[in-house]
Amino acid sequence: MHYCLMLFTKDCPSKNDIDNIMQKYNYDNVYSDDEKEIEYPQFTYDWYEIGGKYNGDIKLKVDKENEIYKWQYFVRKKRNGRLFWSYLLSEMEEFSKKSFMYNEENYFCSMGFRDGFLYVDGAKISDILNYEDLDCYTFIGIDGEAYSREWWNGKDFIQNEDFEERLMNEKEKSKDLFITIIDYHN
């Protein structure tokens, strides 16, 4: 089954950073053939990707005067993976076999640019137009700890009755951070 995860980090994480954070929740690292008692985490996964099934959930504000994004220019150093994450741009770059002909700006209009935003999968929270509307099944806070709507304790699925409150608190205290939407499968 696929689940939506919000990952809170200080800055735009690299794929390697995300791998490192997610590693402790990897099914293979949690379960073993040993019959010993284990501490069950809030979730496990066997596969994940940035955006995935939930790609484009974030509306990143396009302010043409912004000197960080430099929206009015074609830039040499791509923005995807540096200033924000986009499943679509990552897939298109891979599809082009990283050709010198690939240019992320060619896709911006199809991602909402004309309407003053881009549909993306990770962004600085202060630049997100629909932050209050974003929802998830699991989140990983800035401390690297996960919290899910429900989790497996080894015998039963346990509902986290305070999930909504914890998510709201995490979102409130994280407004100066970066958020990445991750599709994970377990």
NORNORMO-V556532 format. One record per residue. PSI is psi in degrees with one decimal (none if undefined). NEAR is the number of other C-alpha atoms within 8 Angstrom. Layout:
[[PSI/NEAR] [PSI/NEAR]]
//
This chain:
[[145.5/4] [141.7/8] [149.8/10] [130.2/12] [135.8/13] [124.3/12] [118.7/12] [126.2/13] [165.3/11] [-46.1/8] [-179.5/7] [115.0/15] [146.2/10] [168.4/8] [-35.9/6] [-41.0/7] [-44.8/8] [-44.3/9] [-43.6/8] [-41.8/8] [-42.1/8] [-20.8/8] [-41.5/8] [-11.0/8] [0.7/11] [129.8/11] [-44.1/10] [-25.4/7] [-14.5/9] [-47.0/11] [143.7/7] [176.0/7] [-13.9/4] [147.4/4] [24.4/5] [162.9/4] [136.5/4] [156.5/6] [116.6/4] [127.4/9] [174.1/9] [-22.8/10] [161.3/12] [160.8/10] [156.4/11] [-9.8/10] [147.1/7] [162.5/10] [155.1/8] [127.9/13] [-77.2/15] [-129.5/10] [-24.0/6] [18.1/11] [144.2/14] [12.3/11] [-26.3/10] [135.3/15] [106.1/12] [122.8/12] [133.1/10] [106.8/9] [107.4/7] [-16.7/7] [-7.0/7] [122.8/8] [-15.3/5] [-49.6/4] [-29.6/7] [52.5/10] [-29.5/10] [-2.6/6] [154.5/5] [120.4/6] [150.3/6] [-41.5/4] [108.7/4] [151.0/8] [-35.9/8] [125.6/11] [-8.2/11] [-48.1/10] [-23.9/10] [170.8/13] [136.2/14] [118.0/16] [-46.1/13] [-49.1/7] [-37.3/10] [-43.9/9] [-42.7/8] [-37.9/9] [-42.4/12] [-42.5/8] [-36.8/7] [0.7/9] [35.1/6] [35.3/8] [150.1/7] [-15.5/5] [-17.7/5] [132.9/9] [115.7/7] [-30.5/10] [-24.2/6] [-19.5/6] [-9.2/9] [-42.6/10] [-34.1/8] [-11.6/6] [9.1/10] [2.6/11] [-41.7/11] [-23.5/6] [7.4/5] [17.1/9] [168.8/13] [138.0/13] [117.6/13] [-178.4/17] [-3.0/18] [138.4/13] [163.2/16] [128.7/14] [-37.8/12] [-14.9/7] [6.2/8] [129.5/12] [-30.4/9] [31.5/8] [-44.0/8] [-24.7/4] [-12.4/5] [139.2/8] [164.6/4] [173.1/9] [-32.2/9] [147.2/13] [152.8/13] [117.2/13] [175.2/11] [-23.0/10] [-2.5/5] [0.9/7] [138.5/7] [154.3/11] [128.7/10] [163.5/12] [-34.1/10] [158.2/9] [159.3/12] [125.1/12] [8.5/8] [-19.1/5] [-40.1/5] [161.6/6] [129.1/8] [125.0/8] [133.6/7] [94.7/9] [-25.6/6] [17.5/6] [-50.0/10] [-43.7/7] [-42.9/7] [-40.6/8] [-45.1/9] [-42.9/8] [-42.4/8] [-44.1/9] [-40.2/8] [-44.5/7] [-6.3/6] [15.2/11] [-15.9/8] [10.4/8] [-165.3/12] [142.9/14] [138.9/13] [133.3/13] [127.9/15] [135.7/15] [117.4/15] [152.8/13] [139.9/10] [none/9]]
//
